[in-house]
């Protein structure tokens, strides 16, 4: 066989296989449609600050050791239980997930808007382990020596 004959046979076999697949797809078009609709796109993008309510059990944070409490989270719509002014536009906040909760989160934020107790605030940041409310935090005496989780703030949404 020469080159022309080999090229002719090869092209003939390619054309035959193409026509057979097109015939099969025209005979069973529904199977191709079903297969196309069954594919789901799964978003692999994780939010930069996942909601803390979905990551941890906030009813008993004492069950976690300090090593576990190092993660990026969003404290969404937490209540401001108490606050103290440290300097101009800088405040120490004591937060709770619910108005009646005794699970506290303590942080320092720079904010220009006025703060009010029992108002809600959203904070995105990094949990920084367990701590206790201290005298130097300048919060109400009823919160002294209460267990709290320290939060390093990246962003405040008020």
N, CA, C and O atoms as a GROMACS GRO file, in nm:
protein
  632
    1UNK      N    1   0.084  -0.118   0.000
    1UNK     CA    2   0.000   0.000   0.000
    1UNK      C    3   0.087   0.124   0.000
    1UNK      O    4   0.191   0.131   0.066
    2UNK      N    5   0.043   0.218  -0.075
    2UNK     CA    6   0.117   0.343  -0.076
    2UNK      C    7   0.052   0.442   0.021
    2UNK      O    8  -0.046   0.411   0.088
    3UNK      N    9   0.109   0.559   0.028
    3UNK     CA   10   0.063   0.658   0.125
    3UNK      C   11  -0.079   0.706   0.095
    3UNK      O   12  -0.156   0.728   0.188
    4UNK      N   13  -0.113   0.720  -0.029
    4UNK     CA   14  -0.246   0.768  -0.064
    4UNK      C   15  -0.352   0.668  -0.020
    4UNK      O   16  -0.458   0.707   0.029
    5UNK      N   17  -0.325   0.541  -0.039
    5UNK     CA   18  -0.422   0.439   0.000
    5UNK      C   19  -0.438   0.434   0.154
    5UNK      O   20  -0.549   0.418   0.204
    6UNK      N   21  -0.330   0.448   0.226
    6UNK     CA   22  -0.335   0.446   0.372
    6UNK      C   23  -0.415   0.567   0.423
    6UNK      O   24  -0.497   0.554   0.514
    7UNK      N   25  -0.390   0.684   0.364
    7UNK     CA   26  -0.462   0.804   0.403
    7UNK      C   27  -0.610   0.791   0.372
    7UNK      O   28  -0.694   0.836   0.450
    8UNK      N   29  -0.643   0.730   0.261
    8UNK     CA   30  -0.782   0.710   0.222
    8UNK      C   31  -0.852   0.615   0.317
    8UNK      O   32  -0.965   0.642   0.357
    9UNK      N   33  -0.789   0.506   0.354
    9UNK     CA   34  -0.848   0.409   0.448
    9UNK      C   35  -0.864   0.471   0.588
    9UNK      O   36  -0.965   0.448   0.655
   10UNK      N   37  -0.766   0.547   0.630
   10UNK     CA   38  -0.773   0.610   0.761
   10UNK      C   39  -0.887   0.712   0.766
   10UNK      O   40  -0.964   0.713   0.862
   11UNK      N   41  -0.899   0.794   0.666
   11UNK     CA   42  -1.007   0.893   0.664
   11UNK      C   43  -1.142   0.825   0.655
   11UNK      O   44  -1.239   0.872   0.715
   12UNK      N   45  -1.150   0.715   0.581
   12UNK     CA   46  -1.276   0.641   0.570
   12UNK      C   47  -1.317   0.584   0.706
   12UNK      O   48  -1.434   0.590   0.743
   13UNK      N   49  -1.222   0.528   0.781
   13UNK     CA   50  -1.255   0.472   0.913
   13UNK      C   51  -1.295   0.582   1.012
   13UNK      O   52  -1.382   0.559   1.095
   14UNK      N   53  -1.232   0.699   1.004
   14UNK     CA   54  -1.268   0.810   1.092
   14UNK      C   55  -1.409   0.858   1.060
   14UNK      O   56  -1.489   0.881   1.150
   15UNK      N   57  -1.439   0.874   0.933
   15UNK     CA   58  -1.573   0.918   0.893
   15UNK      C   59  -1.680   0.817   0.935
   15UNK      O   60  -1.789   0.856   0.976
   16UNK      N   61  -1.649   0.689   0.924
   16UNK     CA   62  -1.744   0.585   0.963
   16UNK      C   63  -1.773   0.593   1.113
   16UNK      O   64  -1.889   0.584   1.153
   17UNK      N   65  -1.672   0.610   1.194
   17UNK     CA   66  -1.693   0.617   1.339
   17UNK      C   67  -1.771   0.743   1.378
   17UNK      O   68  -1.853   0.739   1.469
   18UNK      N   69  -1.746   0.854   1.309
   18UNK     CA   70  -1.820   0.978   1.337
   18UNK      C   71  -1.967   0.961   1.301
   18UNK      O   72  -2.054   1.002   1.377
   19UNK      N   73  -1.993   0.902   1.189
   19UNK     CA   74  -2.133   0.885   1.147
   19UNK      C   75  -2.206   0.788   1.238
   19UNK      O   76  -2.325   0.806   1.263
   20UNK      N   77  -2.138   0.685   1.289
   20UNK     CA   78  -2.202   0.590   1.380
   20UNK      C   79  -2.238   0.657   1.512
   20UNK      O   80  -2.345   0.632   1.567
   21UNK      N   81  -2.149   0.741   1.565
   21UNK     CA   82  -2.182   0.809   1.691
   21UNK      C   83  -2.293   0.910   1.673
   21UNK      O   84  -2.375   0.928   1.763
   22UNK      N   85  -2.299   0.977   1.558
   22UNK     CA   86  -2.409   1.071   1.536
   22UNK      C   87  -2.541   0.997   1.518
   22UNK      O   88  -2.645   1.048   1.560
   23UNK      N   89  -2.539   0.879   1.458
   23UNK     CA   90  -2.661   0.800   1.444
   23UNK      C   91  -2.708   0.753   1.582
   23UNK      O   92  -2.827   0.760   1.612
   24UNK      N   93  -2.615   0.707   1.666
   24UNK     CA   94  -2.651   0.662   1.801
   24UNK      C   95  -2.707   0.776   1.885
   24UNK      O   96  -2.801   0.756   1.962
   25UNK      N   97  -2.652   0.895   1.870
   25UNK     CA   98  -2.702   1.006   1.950
   25UNK      C   99  -2.838   1.053   1.901
   25UNK      O  100  -2.917   1.104   1.980
   26UNK      N  101  -2.867   1.036   1.773
   26UNK     CA  102  -3.000   1.074   1.725
   26UNK      C  103  -3.104   0.969   1.761
   26UNK      O  104  -3.222   1.001   1.771
   27UNK      N  105  -3.062   0.844   1.782
   27UNK     CA  106  -3.155   0.738   1.823
   27UNK      C  107  -3.191   0.755   1.971
   27UNK      O  108  -3.307   0.735   2.008
   28UNK      N  109  -3.095   0.791   2.056
   28UNK     CA  110  -3.116   0.803   2.201
   28UNK      C  111  -3.086   0.945   2.250
   28UNK      O  112  -2.996   0.964   2.331
   29UNK      N  113  -3.160   1.044   2.201
   29UNK     CA  114  -3.128   1.181   2.243
   29UNK      C  115  -3.162   1.209   2.388
   29UNK      O  116  -3.098   1.293   2.451
   30UNK      N  117  -3.261   1.140   2.443
   30UNK     CA  118  -3.303   1.167   2.581
   30UNK      C  119  -3.196   1.128   2.683
   30UNK      O  120  -3.180   1.196   2.784
   31UNK      N  121  -3.125   1.022   2.657
   31UNK     CA  122  -3.022   0.982   2.752
   31UNK      C  123  -2.915   1.088   2.765
   31UNK      O  124  -2.862   1.111   2.874
   32UNK      N  125  -2.883   1.154   2.655
   32UNK     CA  126  -2.782   1.259   2.662
   32UNK      C  127  -2.835   1.381   2.738
   32UNK      O  128  -2.760   1.445   2.812
   33UNK      N  129  -2.962   1.412   2.723
   33UNK     CA  130  -3.021   1.523   2.795
   33UNK      C  131  -3.027   1.496   2.944
   33UNK      O  132  -2.999   1.584   3.025
   34UNK      N  133  -3.062   1.374   2.981
   34UNK     CA  134  -3.069   1.338   3.122
   34UNK      C  135  -2.932   1.344   3.185
   34UNK      O  136  -2.916   1.394   3.297
   35UNK      N  137  -2.832   1.294   3.116
   35UNK     CA  138  -2.697   1.298   3.171
   35UNK      C  139  -2.650   1.442   3.189
   35UNK      O  140  -2.579   1.472   3.285
   36UNK      N  141  -2.689   1.529   3.099
   36UNK     CA  142  -2.647   1.669   3.110
   36UNK      C  143  -2.715   1.737   3.227
   36UNK      O  144  -2.653   1.821   3.292
   37UNK      N  145  -2.839   1.705   3.256
   37UNK     CA  146  -2.909   1.771   3.365
   37UNK      C  147  -2.873   1.713   3.501
   37UNK      O  148  -2.895   1.779   3.602
   38UNK      N  149  -2.820   1.593   3.505
   38UNK     CA  150  -2.783   1.532   3.632
   38UNK      C  151  -2.655   1.590   3.690
   38UNK      O  152  -2.628   1.576   3.809
   39UNK      N  153  -2.576   1.655   3.608
   39UNK     CA  154  -2.451   1.712   3.657
   39UNK      C  155  -2.481   1.836   3.739
   39UNK      O  156  -2.554   1.925   3.695
   40UNK      N  157  -2.425   1.842   3.857
   40UNK     CA  158  -2.444   1.957   3.944
   40UNK      C  159  -2.310   2.027   3.963
   40UNK      O  160  -2.206   1.964   3.978
   41UNK      N  161  -2.318   2.157   3.961
   41UNK     CA  162  -2.197   2.234   3.988
   41UNK      C  163  -2.189   2.256   4.138
   41UNK      O  164  -2.281   2.310   4.199
   42UNK      N  165  -2.081   2.214   4.196
   42UNK     CA  166  -2.060   2.231   4.340
   42UNK      C  167  -1.960   2.343   4.359
   42UNK      O  168  -1.846   2.337   4.312
   43UNK      N  169  -2.003   2.444   4.429
   43UNK     CA  170  -1.916   2.557   4.455
   43UNK      C  171  -1.814   2.518   4.562
   43UNK      O  172  -1.851   2.480   4.674
   44UNK      N  173  -1.688   2.527   4.527
   44UNK     CA  174  -1.583   2.494   4.622
   44UNK      C  175  -1.537   2.616   4.701
   44UNK      O  176  -1.454   2.605   4.791
   45UNK      N  177  -1.593   2.732   4.666
   45UNK     CA  178  -1.551   2.854   4.734
   45UNK      C  179  -1.616   2.861   4.872
   45UNK      O  180  -1.738   2.860   4.884
   46UNK      N  181  -1.535   2.867   4.973
   46UNK     CA  182  -1.580   2.881   5.111
   46UNK      C  183  -1.584   3.029   5.146
   46UNK      O  184  -1.499   3.105   5.101
   47UNK      N  185  -1.682   3.070   5.226
   47UNK     CA  186  -1.680   3.211   5.266
   47UNK      C  187  -1.556   3.239   5.351
   47UNK      O  188  -1.509   3.154   5.426
   48UNK      N  189  -1.505   3.359   5.335
   48UNK     CA  190  -1.383   3.395   5.409
   48UNK      C  191  -1.406   3.391   5.559
   48UNK      O  192  -1.316   3.354   5.635
   49UNK      N  193  -1.526   3.428   5.602
   49UNK     CA  194  -1.561   3.428   5.743
   49UNK      C  195  -1.690   3.347   5.762
   49UNK      O  196  -1.799   3.404   5.754
   50UNK      N  197  -1.680   3.218   5.786
   50UNK     CA  198  -1.802   3.138   5.805
   50UNK      C  199  -1.874   3.176   5.934
   50UNK      O  200  -1.811   3.220   6.030
   51UNK      N  201  -2.003   3.159   5.934
   51UNK     CA  202  -2.086   3.192   6.050
   51UNK      C  203  -2.047   3.102   6.168
   51UNK      O  204  -2.041   2.980   6.154
   52UNK      N  205  -2.021   3.162   6.282
   52UNK     CA  206  -1.980   3.087   6.400
   52UNK      C  207  -2.088   2.989   6.446
   52UNK      O  208  -2.057   2.884   6.503
   53UNK      N  209  -2.214   3.024   6.420
   53UNK     CA  210  -2.325   2.937   6.461
   53UNK      C  211  -2.320   2.802   6.389
   53UNK      O  212  -2.367   2.701   6.441
   54UNK      N  213  -2.262   2.801   6.270
   54UNK     CA  214  -2.252   2.677   6.192
   54UNK      C  215  -2.127   2.598   6.226
   54UNK      O  216  -2.119   2.479   6.198
   55UNK      N  217  -2.028   2.664   6.286
   55UNK     CA  218  -1.901   2.599   6.317
   55UNK      C  219  -1.895   2.541   6.458
   55UNK      O  220  -1.839   2.434   6.480
   56UNK      N  221  -1.954   2.612   6.556
   56UNK     CA  222  -1.940   2.574   6.697
   56UNK      C  223  -2.076   2.575   6.767
   56UNK      O  224  -2.170   2.641   6.723
   57UNK      N  225  -2.084   2.499   6.875
   57UNK     CA  226  -2.203   2.498   6.960
   57UNK      C  227  -2.190   2.612   7.061
   57UNK      O  228  -2.112   2.602   7.156
   58UNK      N  229  -2.265   2.718   7.040
   58UNK     CA  230  -2.251   2.837   7.124
   58UNK      C  231  -2.316   2.824   7.260
   58UNK      O  232  -2.295   2.909   7.347
   59UNK      N  233  -2.396   2.721   7.282
   59UNK     CA  234  -2.460   2.706   7.413
   59UNK      C  235  -2.361   2.663   7.519
   59UNK      O  236  -2.381   2.690   7.638
   60UNK      N  237  -2.254   2.596   7.479
   60UNK     CA  238  -2.153   2.554   7.578
   60UNK      C  239  -2.014   2.562   7.516
   60UNK      O  240  -1.955   2.461   7.478
   61UNK      N  241  -1.963   2.683   7.507
   61UNK     CA  242  -1.830   2.704   7.450
   61UNK      C  243  -1.719   2.649   7.539
   61UNK      O  244  -1.606   2.630   7.494
   62UNK      N  245  -1.751   2.622   7.666
   62UNK     CA  246  -1.649   2.572   7.758
   62UNK      C  247  -1.606   2.430   7.723
   62UNK      O  248  -1.504   2.382   7.772
   63UNK      N  249  -1.684   2.362   7.640
   63UNK     CA  250  -1.647   2.226   7.600
   63UNK      C  251  -1.524   2.225   7.508
   63UNK      O  252  -1.458   2.122   7.493
   64UNK      N  253  -1.495   2.338   7.446
   64UNK     CA  254  -1.381   2.347   7.354
   64UNK      C  255  -1.257   2.391   7.429
   64UNK      O  256  -1.264   2.477   7.517
   65UNK      N  257  -1.144   2.332   7.395
   65UNK     CA  258  -1.019   2.378   7.455
   65UNK      C  259  -0.968   2.499   7.376
   65UNK      O  260  -1.014   2.525   7.264
   66UNK      N  261  -0.877   2.571   7.434
   66UNK     CA  262  -0.830   2.696   7.371
   66UNK      C  263  -0.766   2.671   7.235
   66UNK      O  264  -0.775   2.756   7.147
   67UNK      N  265  -0.704   2.556   7.216
   67UNK     CA  266  -0.641   2.526   7.086
   67UNK      C  267  -0.745   2.515   6.974
   67UNK      O  268  -0.715   2.547   6.859
   68UNK      N  269  -0.865   2.470   7.007
   68UNK     CA  270  -0.970   2.457   6.908
   68UNK      C  271  -1.026   2.593   6.868
   68UNK      O  272  -1.074   2.610   6.756
   69UNK      N  273  -1.020   2.688   6.958
   69UNK     CA  274  -1.082   2.818   6.936
   69UNK      C  275  -0.989   2.917   6.865
   69UNK      O  276  -0.976   3.032   6.907
   70UNK      N  277  -0.926   2.872   6.760
   70UNK     CA  278  -0.845   2.958   6.675
   70UNK      C  279  -0.891   2.938   6.532
   70UNK      O  280  -0.846   2.846   6.463
   71UNK      N  281  -0.984   3.024   6.487
   71UNK     CA  282  -1.037   3.012   6.351
   71UNK      C  283  -1.101   3.144   6.309
   71UNK      O  284  -1.139   3.226   6.392
   72UNK      N  285  -1.111   3.162   6.178
   72UNK     CA  286  -1.181   3.278   6.123
   72UNK      C  287  -1.330   3.253   6.132
   72UNK      O  288  -1.379   3.146   6.094
   73UNK      N  289  -1.404   3.351   6.182
   73UNK     CA  290  -1.549   3.338   6.194
   73UNK      C  291  -1.615   3.474   6.177
   73UNK      O  292  -1.550   3.579   6.181
   74UNK      N  293  -1.747   3.469   6.159
   74UNK     CA  294  -1.829   3.589   6.159
   74UNK      C  295  -1.928   3.577   6.275
   74UNK      O  296  -2.001   3.479   6.285
   75UNK      N  297  -1.929   3.675   6.361
   75UNK     CA  298  -2.027   3.683   6.469
   75UNK      C  299  -2.141   3.769   6.416
   75UNK      O  300  -2.136   3.892   6.425
   76UNK      N  301  -2.243   3.705   6.362
   76UNK     CA  302  -2.350   3.777   6.293
   76UNK      C  303  -2.461   3.816   6.390
   76UNK      O  304  -2.517   3.732   6.461
   77UNK      N  305  -2.491   3.943   6.391
   77UNK     CA  306  -2.600   3.999   6.471
   77UNK      C  307  -2.590   3.962   6.619
   77UNK      O  308  -2.689   3.923   6.680
   78UNK      N  309  -2.472   3.975   6.676
   78UNK     CA  310  -2.453   3.952   6.819
   78UNK      C  311  -2.494   4.076   6.896
   78UNK      O  312  -2.484   4.188   6.846
   79UNK      N  313  -2.541   4.055   7.017
   79UNK     CA  314  -2.585   4.165   7.103
   79UNK      C  315  -2.467   4.228   7.176
   79UNK      O  316  -2.377   4.157   7.222
   80UNK      N  317  -2.468   4.358   7.185
   80UNK     CA  318  -2.369   4.430   7.265
   80UNK      C  319  -2.419   4.430   7.409
   80UNK      O  320  -2.513   4.502   7.443
   81UNK      N  321  -2.357   4.348   7.493
   81UNK     CA  322  -2.399   4.338   7.634
   81UNK      C  323  -2.344   4.455   7.715
   81UNK      O  324  -2.412   4.509   7.802
   82UNK      N  325  -2.221   4.495   7.685
   82UNK     CA  326  -2.159   4.606   7.755
   82UNK      C  327  -2.043   4.655   7.670
   82UNK      O  328  -1.992   4.582   7.586
   83UNK      N  329  -2.001   4.779   7.693
   83UNK     CA  330  -1.885   4.833   7.622
   83UNK      C  331  -1.820   4.941   7.707
   83UNK      O  332  -1.883   5.000   7.794
   84UNK      N  333  -1.694   4.964   7.678
   84UNK     CA  334  -1.622   5.072   7.746
   84UNK      C  335  -1.534   5.142   7.642
   84UNK      O  336  -1.482   5.079   7.550
   85UNK      N  337  -1.520   5.272   7.659
   85UNK     CA  338  -1.440   5.352   7.567
   85UNK      C  339  -1.295   5.349   7.613
   85UNK      O  340  -1.264   5.384   7.727
   86UNK      N  341  -1.206   5.306   7.525
   86UNK     CA  342  -1.064   5.299   7.558
   86UNK      C  343  -0.992   5.427   7.516
   86UNK      O  344  -0.909   5.480   7.589
   87UNK      N  345  -1.025   5.475   7.398
   87UNK     CA  346  -0.971   5.602   7.348
   87UNK      C  347  -1.068   5.650   7.242
   87UNK      O  348  -1.174   5.591   7.222
   88UNK      N  349  -1.031   5.757   7.174
   88UNK     CA  350  -1.123   5.809   7.073
   88UNK      C  351  -1.146   5.705   6.964
   88UNK      O  352  -1.051   5.658   6.901
   89UNK      N  353  -1.272   5.670   6.942
   89UNK     CA  354  -1.317   5.572   6.841
   89UNK      C  355  -1.269   5.429   6.867
   89UNK      O  356  -1.280   5.345   6.779
   90UNK      N  357  -1.217   5.400   6.985
   90UNK     CA  358  -1.172   5.265   7.017
   90UNK      C  359  -1.248   5.217   7.140
   90UNK      O  360  -1.248   5.283   7.244
   91UNK      N  361  -1.312   5.100   7.128
   91UNK     CA  362  -1.398   5.048   7.233
   91UNK      C  363  -1.368   4.902   7.262
   91UNK      O  364  -1.324   4.828   7.174
   92UNK      N  365  -1.391   4.863   7.387
   92UNK     CA  366  -1.388   4.722   7.428
   92UNK      C  367  -1.534   4.679   7.432
   92UNK      O  368  -1.616   4.742   7.499
   93UNK      N  369  -1.567   4.572   7.360
   93UNK     CA  370  -1.704   4.523   7.353
   93UNK      C  371  -1.717   4.387   7.419
   93UNK      O  372  -1.628   4.302   7.409
   94UNK      N  373  -1.829   4.368   7.487
   94UNK     CA  374  -1.866   4.237   7.539
   94UNK      C  375  -1.993   4.196   7.462
   94UNK      O  376  -2.096   4.262   7.473
   95UNK      N  377  -1.983   4.089   7.386
   95UNK     CA  378  -2.091   4.046   7.297
   95UNK      C  379  -2.149   3.913   7.343
   95UNK      O  380  -2.083   3.834   7.411
   96UNK      N  381  -2.273   3.890   7.305
   96UNK     CA  382  -2.340   3.761   7.331
   96UNK      C  383  -2.425   3.727   7.210
   96UNK      O  384  -2.480   3.816   7.145
   97UNK      N  385  -2.437   3.597   7.178
   97UNK     CA  386  -2.516   3.558   7.060
   97UNK      C  387  -2.665   3.588   7.074
   97UNK      O  388  -2.731   3.622   6.976
   98UNK      N  389  -2.718   3.575   7.195
   98UNK     CA  390  -2.858   3.606   7.224
   98UNK      C  391  -2.864   3.706   7.338
   98UNK      O  392  -2.770   3.719   7.416
   99UNK      N  393  -2.973   3.777   7.346
   99UNK     CA  394  -2.988   3.877   7.451
   99UNK      C  395  -2.982   3.814   7.590
   99UNK      O  396  -2.935   3.877   7.685
  100UNK      N  397  -3.030   3.690   7.602
  100UNK     CA  398  -3.035   3.622   7.732
  100UNK      C  399  -2.917   3.528   7.755
  100UNK      O  400  -2.911   3.461   7.858
  101UNK      N  401  -2.825   3.521   7.662
  101UNK     CA  402  -2.714   3.426   7.669
  101UNK      C  403  -2.610   3.469   7.772
  101UNK      O  404  -2.589   3.588   7.795
  102UNK      N  405  -2.547   3.370   7.835
  102UNK     CA  406  -2.436   3.399   7.925
  102UNK      C  407  -2.303   3.353   7.864
  102UNK      O  408  -2.203   3.339   7.935
  103UNK      N  409  -2.302   3.331   7.734
  103UNK     CA  410  -2.179   3.301   7.661
  103UNK      C  411  -2.129   3.432   7.601
  103UNK      O  412  -2.197   3.492   7.519
  104UNK      N  413  -2.010   3.475   7.643
  104UNK     CA  414  -1.962   3.606   7.605
  104UNK      C  415  -1.841   3.600   7.513
  104UNK      O  416  -1.761   3.506   7.517
  105UNK      N  417  -1.832   3.703   7.429
  105UNK     CA  418  -1.718   3.723   7.340
  105UNK      C  419  -1.668   3.864   7.366
  105UNK      O  420  -1.746   3.959   7.372
  106UNK      N  421  -1.537   3.878   7.383
  106UNK     CA  422  -1.480   4.008   7.415
  106UNK      C  423  -1.383   4.048   7.306
  106UNK      O  424  -1.305   3.967   7.256
  107UNK      N  425  -1.390   4.176   7.268
  107UNK     CA  426  -1.305   4.224   7.160
  107UNK      C  427  -1.282   4.374   7.173
  107UNK      O  428  -1.350   4.442   7.250
  108UNK      N  429  -1.187   4.423   7.098
  108UNK     CA  430  -1.159   4.565   7.089
  108UNK      C  431  -1.180   4.607   6.944
  108UNK      O  432  -1.126   4.545   6.853
  109UNK      N  433  -1.258   4.714   6.924
  109UNK     CA  434  -1.287   4.760   6.789
  109UNK      C  435  -1.262   4.909   6.775
  109UNK      O  436  -1.269   4.984   6.873
  110UNK      N  437  -1.234   4.952   6.655
  110UNK     CA  438  -1.229   5.093   6.621
  110UNK      C  439  -1.354   5.123   6.540
  110UNK      O  440  -1.373   5.068   6.431
  111UNK      N  441  -1.438   5.209   6.592
  111UNK     CA  442  -1.565   5.238   6.528
  111UNK      C  443  -1.601   5.384   6.552
  111UNK      O  444  -1.577   5.437   6.660
  112UNK      N  445  -1.658   5.448   6.453
  112UNK     CA  446  -1.694   5.589   6.466
  112UNK      C  447  -1.841   5.608   6.500
  112UNK      O  448  -1.879   5.715   6.548
  113UNK      N  449  -1.922   5.507   6.477
  113UNK     CA  450  -2.065   5.519   6.506
  113UNK      C  451  -2.091   5.501   6.655
  113UNK      O  452  -2.016   5.430   6.723
  114UNK      N  453  -2.196   5.564   6.708
  114UNK     CA  454  -2.226   5.549   6.851
  114UNK      C  455  -2.273   5.407   6.882
  114UNK      O  456  -2.344   5.344   6.804
  115UNK      N  457  -2.232   5.358   6.997
  115UNK     CA  458  -2.270   5.223   7.041
  115UNK      C  459  -2.381   5.232   7.145
  115UNK      O  460  -2.388   5.327   7.222
  116UNK      N  461  -2.467   5.132   7.145
  116UNK     CA  462  -2.573   5.123   7.245
  116UNK      C  463  -2.582   4.979   7.292
  116UNK      O  464  -2.567   4.885   7.214
  117UNK      N  465  -2.606   4.964   7.421
  117UNK     CA  466  -2.623   4.829   7.477
  117UNK      C  467  -2.748   4.764   7.417
  117UNK      O  468  -2.846   4.831   7.385
  118UNK      N  469  -2.740   4.633   7.402
  118UNK     CA  470  -2.846   4.548   7.348
  118UNK      C  471  -2.877   4.575   7.200
  118UNK      O  472  -2.977   4.524   7.148
  119UNK      N  473  -2.793   4.652   7.132
  119UNK     CA  474  -2.805   4.663   6.987
  119UNK      C  475  -2.722   4.552   6.924
  119UNK      O  476  -2.632   4.496   6.987
  120UNK      N  477  -2.752   4.522   6.801
  120UNK     CA  478  -2.682   4.414   6.732
  120UNK      C  479  -2.565   4.467   6.649
  120UNK      O  480  -2.566   4.580   6.601
  121UNK      N  481  -2.466   4.380   6.635
  121UNK     CA  482  -2.346   4.414   6.558
  121UNK      C  483  -2.294   4.286   6.494
  121UNK      O  484  -2.309   4.177   6.551
  122UNK      N  485  -2.233   4.298   6.379
  122UNK     CA  486  -2.170   4.184   6.313
  122UNK      C  487  -2.021   4.210   6.306
  122UNK      O  488  -1.976   4.316   6.263
  123UNK      N  489  -1.945   4.111   6.349
  123UNK     CA  490  -1.799   4.123   6.350
  123UNK      C  491  -1.740   4.005   6.274
  123UNK      O  492  -1.779   3.890   6.295
  124UNK      N  493  -1.646   4.035   6.187
  124UNK     CA  494  -1.571   3.931   6.118
  124UNK      C  495  -1.429   3.936   6.172
  124UNK      O  496  -1.366   4.042   6.178
  125UNK      N  497  -1.380   3.820   6.212
  125UNK     CA  498  -1.246   3.819   6.268
  125UNK      C  499  -1.200   3.680   6.302
  125UNK      O  500  -1.244   3.581   6.244
  126UNK      N  501  -1.109   3.674   6.397
  126UNK     CA  502  -1.039   3.551   6.431
  126UNK      C  503  -1.058   3.522   6.580
  126UNK      O  504  -1.026   3.606   6.665
  127UNK      N  505  -1.109   3.404   6.612
  127UNK     CA  506  -1.118   3.365   6.753
  127UNK      C  507  -0.978   3.348   6.807
  127UNK      O  508  -0.890   3.294   6.740
  128UNK      N  509  -0.957   3.395   6.930
  128UNK     CA  510  -0.822   3.396   6.986
  128UNK      C  511  -0.816   3.325   7.121
  128UNK      O  512  -0.735   3.361   7.206
  129UNK      N  513  -0.901   3.224   7.141
  129UNK     CA  514  -0.895   3.144   7.263
  129UNK      C  515  -0.982   3.198   7.376
  129UNK      O  516  -1.053   3.297   7.361
  130UNK      N  517  -0.973   3.128   7.489
  130UNK     CA  518  -1.053   3.162   7.607
  130UNK      C  519  -0.984   3.267   7.691
  130UNK      O  520  -0.862   3.279   7.692
  131UNK      N  521  -1.066   3.344   7.763
  131UNK     CA  522  -1.015   3.445   7.856
  131UNK      C  523  -1.122   3.470   7.962
  131UNK      O  524  -1.227   3.406   7.962
  132UNK      N  525  -1.095   3.562   8.049
  132UNK     CA  526  -1.193   3.606   8.149
  132UNK      C  527  -1.204   3.757   8.140
  132UNK      O  528  -1.109   3.825   8.103
  133UNK      N  529  -1.320   3.808   8.174
  133UNK     CA  530  -1.340   3.953   8.178
  133UNK      C  531  -1.264   4.006   8.299
  133UNK      O  532  -1.282   3.958   8.411
  134UNK      N  533  -1.178   4.106   8.274
  134UNK     CA  534  -1.090   4.159   8.380
  134UNK      C  535  -1.130   4.301   8.416
  134UNK      O  536  -1.207   4.366   8.345
  135UNK      N  537  -1.077   4.348   8.527
  135UNK     CA  538  -1.104   4.484   8.575
  135UNK      C  539  -1.056   4.586   8.472
  135UNK      O  540  -1.123   4.686   8.448
  136UNK      N  541  -0.943   4.561   8.411
  136UNK     CA  542  -0.886   4.656   8.315
  136UNK      C  543  -0.973   4.673   8.190
  136UNK      O  544  -0.952   4.767   8.113
  137UNK      N  545  -1.070   4.583   8.169
  137UNK     CA  546  -1.160   4.596   8.055
  137UNK      C  547  -1.263   4.707   8.075
  137UNK      O  548  -1.329   4.747   7.979
  138UNK      N  549  -1.276   4.756   8.198
  138UNK     CA  550  -1.368   4.866   8.233
  138UNK      C  551  -1.513   4.835   8.198
  138UNK      O  552  -1.586   4.923   8.152
  139UNK      N  553  -1.553   4.714   8.218
  139UNK     CA  554  -1.692   4.674   8.196
  139UNK      C  555  -1.764   4.668   8.330
  139UNK      O  556  -1.700   4.679   8.435
  140UNK      N  557  -1.895   4.652   8.329
  140UNK     CA  558  -1.971   4.648   8.453
  140UNK      C  559  -1.920   4.537   8.544
  140UNK      O  560  -1.872   4.434   8.498
  141UNK      N  561  -1.932   4.560   8.675
  141UNK     CA  562  -1.883   4.464   8.774
  141UNK      C  563  -1.952   4.328   8.764
  141UNK      O  564  -1.891   4.226   8.799
  142UNK      N  565  -2.074   4.324   8.719
  142UNK     CA  566  -2.144   4.195   8.710
  142UNK      C  567  -2.080   4.101   8.607
  142UNK      O  568  -2.108   3.981   8.609
  143UNK      N  569  -1.996   4.154   8.517
  143UNK     CA  570  -1.930   4.070   8.417
  143UNK      C  571  -1.788   4.031   8.457
  143UNK      O  572  -1.724   3.952   8.387
  144UNK      N  573  -1.737   4.083   8.569
  144UNK     CA  574  -1.600   4.051   8.612
  144UNK      C  575  -1.583   3.901   8.634
  144UNK      O  576  -1.669   3.835   8.691
  145UNK      N  577  -1.471   3.850   8.588
  145UNK     CA  578  -1.432   3.709   8.600
  145UNK      C  579  -1.525   3.613   8.528
  145UNK      O  580  -1.519   3.492   8.552
  146UNK      N  581  -1.610   3.664   8.439
  146UNK     CA  582  -1.692   3.574   8.356
  146UNK      C  583  -1.605   3.520   8.244
  146UNK      O  584  -1.517   3.589   8.193
  147UNK      N  585  -1.630   3.395   8.206
  147UNK     CA  586  -1.559   3.335   8.094
  147UNK      C  587  -1.602   3.401   7.964
  147UNK      O  588  -1.720   3.432   7.944
  148UNK      N  589  -1.506   3.421   7.876
  148UNK     CA  590  -1.534   3.482   7.746
  148UNK      C  591  -1.437   3.425   7.643
  148UNK      O  592  -1.335   3.365   7.676
  149UNK      N  593  -1.472   3.447   7.517
  149UNK     CA  594  -1.387   3.408   7.406
  149UNK      C  595  -1.332   3.537   7.345
  149UNK      O  596  -1.408   3.628   7.314
  150UNK      N  597  -1.202   3.543   7.330
  150UNK     CA  598  -1.138   3.662   7.274
  150UNK      C  599  -1.149   3.658   7.122
  150UNK      O  600  -1.133   3.554   7.059
  151UNK      N  601  -1.178   3.775   7.063
  151UNK     CA  602  -1.192   3.786   6.918
  151UNK      C  603  -1.104   3.899   6.867
  151UNK      O  604  -1.110   4.011   6.918
  152UNK      N  605  -1.024   3.870   6.767
  152UNK     CA  606  -0.944   3.974   6.698
  152UNK      C  607  -1.025   4.017   6.577
  152UNK      O  608  -1.059   3.935   6.493
  153UNK      N  609  -1.055   4.144   6.568
  153UNK     CA  610  -1.147   4.195   6.466
  153UNK      C  611  -1.074   4.233   6.337
  153UNK      O  612  -0.971   4.301   6.338
  154UNK      N  613  -1.133   4.187   6.226
  154UNK     CA  614  -1.087   4.229   6.094
  154UNK      C  615  -1.183   4.334   6.035
  154UNK      O  616  -1.140   4.430   5.971
  155UNK      N  617  -1.314   4.314   6.057
  155UNK     CA  618  -1.413   4.406   6.003
  155UNK      C  619  -1.535   4.412   6.092
  155UNK      O  620  -1.578   4.310   6.148
  156UNK      N  621  -1.593   4.532   6.104
  156UNK     CA  622  -1.713   4.553   6.184
  156UNK      C  623  -1.825   4.599   6.090
  156UNK      O  624  -1.805   4.690   6.009
  157UNK      N  625  -1.941   4.537   6.102
  157UNK     CA  626  -2.060   4.578   6.026
  157UNK      C  627  -2.163   4.616   6.128
  157UNK      O  628  -2.217   4.530   6.198
  158UNK      N  629  -2.191   4.746   6.138
  158UNK     CA  630  -2.279   4.797   6.244
  158UNK      C  631  -2.402   4.859   6.184
  158UNK      O  632  -2.488   4.907   6.257
   0.00000   0.00000   0.00000
